[in-house]
Amino acid sequence: MDIQDKVAIVTGGGSGIGRATALRLASEGASVIVADVNEDGGKETVSEIEASGRPAAFVRTDVTSPEDVQTMIAAAGETYGGLDILHNNAGILGGPAPFPDADPASWIPVLDVNLRGVILGTQFGIQAMRKRGGGVIVNTASMAGIGFGYPANPVYAASKGGVVLFTASCAALMGSDNIRVNCVCPGVVNTPMFSRTREATGALNEATTAFFETLDLIAPEKIADIVVQFIHDDSLAGRAMMVPNGREHQLVPLAEAPASWSGRS
Ligand SMILES: NC(=O)c1ccc[n+]([C@@H]2O[C@H](COP(=O)([O-])OP(=O)(O)OC[C@H]3O[C@@H](n4cnc5c(N)ncnc54)[C@H](O)[C@@H]3O)[C@@H](O)[C@H]2O)c1
C-alpha cells in the first residue's frame, strides 16, 4: 500500500516507538490520529507532525476500553474520512516485582493493554477498513513473544506471544477482506519504556542490568521503518518480523500449518 494520502492511527503514539511511527507515516504523506492515554505526549507528537506540514489529531484513548477504541476509530472517519492503516502499538511492561511474587493487580493490566488492546483495535479497525475495501494493521509484539520468551517478566512475554499468534491467525483476512495484519517483534529499543526498565531493574537484578549494558540499543525509528515496510509490501499477512539487537531484522519462519488453516502469504 502506498502511504500517500492514507489515514493512519497509531496507539501509544505519544512516546517512543509510537511517536516515531506517527512521525514517519506523516512524512510519507498520511493523515495521522495519535491515540494515547498520555495527553501531553500525544499532543506533543501532533505538534511535531503539524510543524512538518502534515495533518494530525490527538484522541485520548485507553486501548483496554472498547468504548474508547470505537471512539478512536470513529475519529479517523469523522476527521479524515476513513481508516487505512492502524498501528496497534500501545504497551506496558508492568511493575518491577517479578512474577510469581508480584501482586496480580500489577500484572493483569499488562495482559489488558498489550493483548486485549491489540485485539480490540484489530476488531474495530477491521470493521472500519472493510468500508474502504481494505487496509493494513501492524501490531507491536516483541522478541519477548517469540523463541525464548522473557524470563525476567513471563507475563509480558505471554502478552506478546499472544500478539504474535493472534496476528498469525488473522492472516486469512488478506483473502477475505483485503486487510493485512502483521506484527513487529523488537529487541530492546531506546525509548522511555527502556529507560524506566533500566532504572527499576538496577535495584533488583544485577545480571539483567549488566546484560542491558552490553546491548546495542535499537532506535525507535528503525521499528518505524519496519512498520512502513509491512505497509508497503502487499504480499505479507500474518507475519512477524523480529528485530534483534545487533543483528539484521528478519521474518520469523512460518510454522507448518494445514493449508486450510494458514491463509498466509
Ligand atoms: N522499548 C522496548 O525495548 C520494546 C521492546 C519490544 C517491544 N516494545 C513494545 O513497543 C511498544 C511501544 O513501547 P515503547 O518502548 O515505545 O514504550 P513507551 O512507554 O515509550 O510508549 C508507550 C506508549 O503507550 C502508551 N500507553 C500505555 N498504556 C496505554 C493504554 N492503556 N492506552 C493507550 N496508550 C497507552 C503510553 O502512554 C506511552 O505513550 C509497546 O507495545 C512495547 O511493549 C518495546
The ligand as an SDF file (V2000), in Angstrom:
LIG
                    3D

 44 48  0  0  0  0  0  0  0  0999 V2000
   11.2450   -0.3580   24.2910 N   0  0  0  0  0  0  0  0  0  0  0  0
   11.4890   -1.6220   24.0710 C   0  0  0  0  0  0  0  0  0  0  0  0
   12.6030   -2.1270   24.3320 O   0  0  0  0  0  0  0  0  0  0  0  0
   10.4320   -2.5030   23.4640 C   0  0  0  0  0  0  0  0  0  0  0  0
   10.8190   -3.7700   23.0050 C   0  0  0  0  0  0  0  0  0  0  0  0
    9.8670   -4.6070   22.4390 C   0  0  0  0  0  0  0  0  0  0  0  0
    8.5560   -4.1910   22.3400 C   0  0  0  0  0  0  0  0  0  0  0  0
    8.1980   -2.9720   22.8110 N   0  0  0  0  0  0  0  0  0  0  0  0
    6.8020   -2.5890   22.6790 C   0  0  0  0  0  0  0  0  0  0  0  0
    6.7130   -1.4240   21.8990 O   0  0  0  0  0  0  0  0  0  0  0  0
    5.5300   -0.7080   22.2370 C   0  0  0  0  0  0  0  0  0  0  0  0
    5.8900    0.7370   22.4930 C   0  0  0  0  0  0  0  0  0  0  0  0
    6.8000    0.7760   23.5840 O   0  0  0  0  0  0  0  0  0  0  0  0
    7.8180    1.9720   23.8380 P   0  0  0  0  0  0  0  0  0  0  0  0
    9.1140    1.3650   24.1550 O   0  0  0  0  0  0  0  0  0  0  0  0
    7.6840    2.9890   22.7800 O   0  0  0  0  0  0  0  0  0  0  0  0
    7.2050    2.4920   25.2440 O   0  0  0  0  0  0  0  0  0  0  0  0
    6.7940    3.9440   25.7590 P   0  0  0  0  0  0  0  0  0  0  0  0
    6.4760    3.7410   27.1960 O   0  0  0  0  0  0  0  0  0  0  0  0
    7.8200    4.9270   25.3700 O   0  0  0  0  0  0  0  0  0  0  0  0
    5.4650    4.2440   24.9370 O   0  0  0  0  0  0  0  0  0  0  0  0
    4.2830    3.5100   25.1550 C   0  0  0  0  0  0  0  0  0  0  0  0
    3.1010    4.4310   24.9910 C   0  0  0  0  0  0  0  0  0  0  0  0
    1.9040    3.6480   25.1990 O   0  0  0  0  0  0  0  0  0  0  0  0
    1.0110    4.4300   25.9520 C   0  0  0  0  0  0  0  0  0  0  0  0
    0.0410    3.5980   26.6610 N   0  0  0  0  0  0  0  0  0  0  0  0
    0.2510    2.8090   27.7410 C   0  0  0  0  0  0  0  0  0  0  0  0
   -0.9040    2.2410   28.1390 N   0  0  0  0  0  0  0  0  0  0  0  0
   -1.8610    2.6730   27.2850 C   0  0  0  0  0  0  0  0  0  0  0  0
   -3.2460    2.4430   27.1720 C   0  0  0  0  0  0  0  0  0  0  0  0
   -3.9130    1.6650   28.0460 N   0  0  0  0  0  0  0  0  0  0  0  0
   -3.9260    3.0330   26.1630 N   0  0  0  0  0  0  0  0  0  0  0  0
   -3.2750    3.8540   25.2910 C   0  0  0  0  0  0  0  0  0  0  0  0
   -1.9640    4.1120   25.3530 N   0  0  0  0  0  0  0  0  0  0  0  0
   -1.2620    3.5360   26.3380 C   0  0  0  0  0  0  0  0  0  0  0  0
    1.8930    5.2070   26.9180 C   0  0  0  0  0  0  0  0  0  0  0  0
    1.2240    6.3270   27.4690 O   0  0  0  0  0  0  0  0  0  0  0  0
    3.0660    5.5740   26.0220 C   0  0  0  0  0  0  0  0  0  0  0  0
    2.8580    6.8080   25.3810 O   0  0  0  0  0  0  0  0  0  0  0  0
    4.9300   -1.4380   23.4360 C   0  0  0  0  0  0  0  0  0  0  0  0
    3.9050   -2.3000   22.9950 O   0  0  0  0  0  0  0  0  0  0  0  0
    6.1080   -2.2310   23.9780 C   0  0  0  0  0  0  0  0  0  0  0  0
    5.6770   -3.3520   24.7050 O   0  0  0  0  0  0  0  0  0  0  0  0
    9.1010   -2.1060   23.3610 C   0  0  0  0  0  0  0  0  0  0  0  0
  1  2  1  0
  2  3  2  0
  2  4  1  0
  4  5  1  0
  4 44  2  0
  5  6  2  0
  6  7  1  0
  7  8  2  0
  8  9  1  0
  8 44  1  0
  9 10  1  0
  9 42  1  0
 10 11  1  0
 11 12  1  0
 11 40  1  0
 12 13  1  0
 13 14  1  0
 14 15  2  0
 14 16  1  0
 14 17  1  0
 17 18  1  0
 18 19  2  0
 18 20  1  0
 18 21  1  0
 21 22  1  0
 22 23  1  0
 23 24  1  0
 23 38  1  0
 24 25  1  0
 25 26  1  0
 25 36  1  0
 26 27  1  0
 26 35  1  0
 27 28  2  0
 28 29  1  0
 29 30  1  0
 29 35  2  0
 30 31  1  0
 30 32  2  0
 32 33  1  0
 33 34  2  0
 34 35  1  0
 36 37  1  0
 36 38  1  0
 38 39  1  0
 40 41  1  0
 40 42  1  0
 42 43  1  0
M  CHG  2   8   1  16  -1
M  END
$$$$
